[in-house]
Amino acid sequence: MECDLNRRHARAAGERGFSLIELMVVVAIIGIIAAVAYPAYNDFLVKGRRSAAATCLQQNAQFMERYYTTNLTYVGATSPGACDPDLNRYYTFPAATNVAGKTFTLTAVPTTRQNDTLCGTLSIDAQGSRGETGTGSAADCW
């Protein structure tokens, strides 16, 4: 009877849990999924922030146009900068007007965390022309 009980206990103990090989297969699968998913997730974040910066540039351009409507010059207009304070971690928003005060150019310059080769710096001017310094087209970036 004691021998029968030991056999049952030994068999039950051997059947529980996972083997080391099974665990390593699972770890390898998780590693492969993470290697594919992380760059895609990072690209998604970059595109989202780029879209937010483009929207902010358009809002700042509207602000500049309202200023021009009131003052008949862009001189003295200070761009509000980032529309969302969180964008300041990823973009800077310098504004430039010409000496005569008849045109302006607003830019969104990516910082190191946001810098991508597709779009680079986004810009919009007084005529509404949109530009970028990267390898992509304005349609890709705006």
Sequence and secondary structure as in RCSB ss.txt:
>XXXX:A:sequence
MECDLNRRHARAAGERGFSLIELMVVVAIIGIIAAVAYPAYNDFLVKGRRSAAATCLQQNAQFMERYYTTNLTYV
GATSPGACDPDLNRYYTFPAATNVAGKTFTLTAVPTTRQNDTLCGTLSIDAQGSRGETGTGSAADCW
>XXXX:A:secstr
 HHHHHHHHHHHHHHSS  HHHHHHHHHHHHHHHHHHHHHHHHHHHHHHHHHHHHHHHHHHHHHHHHHHHHSSST
T      SSGGGGGTEE  EEE TTSS EEEEEEE TTT  TTT SEEEETT  EEESSSS HHHH 
